[in-house]
């Protein structure tokens, strides 16, 4: 686990890991009141970008929110973070 000092002055913690949705780092950061963001959104958007490049498909942020939520649900759930503009 990360030491308490690592979270001093930290408001947001991102972990690129997507499975499990809530890693030890994110659980620890949450305990210190940090906003936590897991890697599922990054994974889903990478897939969407690959579809755009190879197939010309595009997805709205709202569609991607649904995809990300479904992925988290499939993994047993984890509170998803809303996009920055919504906060």
C-alpha positions as CSV (number, residue, x, y, z in Angstrom):
1,X,0.0,0.0,0.0
2,X,1.1,3.5,-0.7
3,X,2.2,5.5,2.4
4,X,-0.2,8.2,3.7
5,X,2.3,10.9,2.7
6,X,1.7,10.0,-1.0
7,X,-1.8,11.4,-0.7
8,X,-1.0,14.7,1.0
9,X,-2.5,17.4,-1.3
10,X,-3.7,14.8,-3.8
11,X,-7.3,15.3,-5.0
12,X,-7.4,12.7,-7.7
13,X,-5.8,9.3,-8.2
14,X,-5.8,7.4,-11.5
15,X,-4.9,3.7,-11.8
16,X,-4.6,2.4,-15.4
17,X,-5.5,-1.1,-14.1
18,X,-9.0,-2.1,-15.2
19,X,-9.4,-5.4,-13.5
20,X,-10.1,-5.4,-10.6
21,X,-12.0,-2.2,-11.0
22,X,-11.1,-1.1,-7.5
23,X,-7.4,-1.7,-6.9
24,X,-5.6,-1.5,-3.5
25,X,-4.2,1.9,-4.7
26,X,-7.7,3.2,-5.4
27,X,-9.2,1.8,-2.1
28,X,-6.4,3.4,-0.2
29,X,-6.8,6.8,-2.0
30,X,-10.5,6.7,-1.4
31,X,-9.9,6.3,2.3
32,X,-8.0,9.6,2.1
33,X,-10.9,11.3,0.4
34,X,-9.4,11.3,-3.1
35,X,-11.4,11.1,-6.3
36,X,-10.6,7.8,-7.8
37,X,-10.5,6.8,-11.5
38,X,-9.8,3.3,-12.6
39,X,-8.5,2.2,-16.0
40,X,-11.8,0.9,-17.5
41,X,-12.6,4.1,-19.3
42,X,-9.2,4.3,-20.8
43,X,-9.5,0.7,-22.1
44,X,-12.9,1.4,-23.6
45,X,-11.8,4.6,-25.3
46,X,-8.8,2.9,-26.7
47,X,-11.1,0.3,-28.2
48,X,-13.4,3.1,-29.6
49,X,-10.4,4.8,-31.1
50,X,-9.3,1.6,-32.8
51,X,-12.7,1.2,-34.3
52,X,-12.6,4.8,-35.6
53,X,-9.1,4.2,-37.2
54,X,-9.9,0.8,-38.7
55,X,-13.6,0.9,-39.4
56,X,-14.6,4.6,-39.4
57,X,-17.0,4.0,-36.5
58,X,-17.5,6.8,-34.0
59,X,-19.1,6.9,-30.5
60,X,-20.6,9.7,-28.5
61,X,-19.4,10.3,-24.9
62,X,-22.9,9.2,-23.8
63,X,-22.6,5.9,-25.7
64,X,-19.2,5.3,-24.2
65,X,-20.5,6.0,-20.7
66,X,-22.9,3.1,-21.3
67,X,-20.2,0.8,-22.5
68,X,-17.9,1.6,-19.6
69,X,-20.8,1.1,-17.1
70,X,-21.5,-2.3,-18.7
71,X,-17.9,-3.3,-18.5
72,X,-17.7,-2.4,-14.8
73,X,-20.9,-4.3,-14.2
74,X,-19.5,-7.4,-15.9
75,X,-16.5,-7.2,-13.6
76,X,-18.7,-7.1,-10.5
77,X,-19.1,-3.4,-10.2
78,X,-17.1,-0.4,-9.2
79,X,-18.3,3.1,-8.8
80,X,-17.5,4.8,-12.1
81,X,-16.2,8.4,-12.2
82,X,-18.2,10.9,-14.2
83,X,-16.4,12.8,-16.9
84,X,-14.6,15.9,-15.6
85,X,-17.0,18.3,-17.3
86,X,-19.9,16.9,-15.2
87,X,-18.2,17.6,-11.9
